[in-house]
Amino acid sequence: MCRIKQLFGAMAMALVVACANTEPPPFTEAERSAIRDEVATQLEGYWDRWRAADFEGGVAYYDDHPDFVVAHNATTYRPLATALAAFRTVFDSIGRQEITIDEVHIAVPARDLAYVTERGTFVVVDRNGTAAPRQAFAATHLWVRVDGQWKVRSFHQSTQPLASP
């Protein structure tokens, strides 16, 4: 009886070790497509918040992680608290933003990681209704899945005034 217990114990241990060393199943194109759809949905909400100049709503999409960084033109802001301090007062005077996304590319290299590159234009309208000149922009977002939610871990944007007609 003791030998049988030892044998079953050894088999159980072998099964545990085999399961622990198992590679995750292959990452399928269907999974990638589903993740692209999830991230695209998050992007819609993200840009809607920024169009409304809803600062708190926009930054709610950001990941409060030590590696968080915003790069805007030639300046970087890290961690998240630094970025918030730099941009919060700017948004106090903005009434809305007219943001047009002309091109979007969502790449999904891993189940919990996506990066997005976008190109578009925007106009900042202050609280008095005065519009600034339209500018072109390109942006890259690094989205990570944190506790089941997609969050922006890194955001880079470069802007350029458009030539007057």
PyMOL commands that set and color helices and strands:
alter all, ss='L'
color gray80, all
select helices_A, chain A and resi 2-20+29-51+55-59+80-91
alter helices_A, ss='H'
color red, helices_A
select strands_A, chain A and resi 69-72+75-77+94-110+113-126+135-146+149-161
alter strands_A, ss='S'
color yellow, strands_A
deselect
rebuild
show_as cartoon
